[in-house]
Amino acid sequence: MALFGSGRNPVTVHVVDDQALVRVSLALLLNRAETLKVVGLSASLAQALPLLLEHPCELLVSDIQPDPEYFDELQAIMRHCPRTRVVLLDERVVAINARQAVRLGVGGYLTKQQSPAELQAGLREVHEGGRAFAPAIAARLAGMRNGTMQPGDDQPFSQLTPRELDVVLHIALGRTVKECARALGISASTVDNHKARLMRKLKIHKNVDLTRLALAHGLFDGCATPSAWPTYSAQSALKSRA
């Protein structure tokens, strides 16, 4: 492993962002640090995978994209490029994205609201074997570790399948069954079946109670407004038992 901080052996980075201007700007920003060297640019994870296989690097910095296959593609990269540490960038802290990042075991989850210095510090932490999270998520994880918050406290939903959790999020945001089905790429009848099962498991009967439960247990933490939530299946990387 190259020592972070050594200009002679800068840490190699591959940047993924679907906006060319942002992608290039981020590369220029990272290259200004002698400790970092951007060796690859991609518009998507699908585009990045063959490049990473051909030209391995130490860090992958990727924005989270509104693509139904995003987390599946991320999992594929983590499987095929185990030596490449992953840092995700979000527009802001979005609870479901942060939860997914933790579950997949990425090296970091940061936001584009953080400063260049914070980004570089996070990359350093990840490169050295640690993990770097946006402050709100780091505080939540710290609470779990020190015993002030148990993992199950915000997860009466832990008994749900990944697909059922997807349905919870969409229904709790006020979407109809048809809207939920369209967003998840499944039939309305399948959504109805998932909804019936998850409500039995949670022992609730009304959508309003589902929304209250989701809010009370932090599923929307860090999300400024419902419109900020993605419309894709945030749990698609976990094999659904649908």
PyMOL commands that set and color helices and strands:
alter all, ss='L'
color gray80, all
select helices_A, chain A and resi 20-31+45-54+70-80+95-104+116-127+135-146+151-154+156-159+162-172+177-184+188-202+207-216+226-228
alter helices_A, ss='H'
color red, helices_A
select strands_A, chain A and resi 11-16+36-42+59-63+85-90+108-111+132-133
alter strands_A, ss='S'
color yellow, strands_A
deselect
rebuild
show_as cartoon
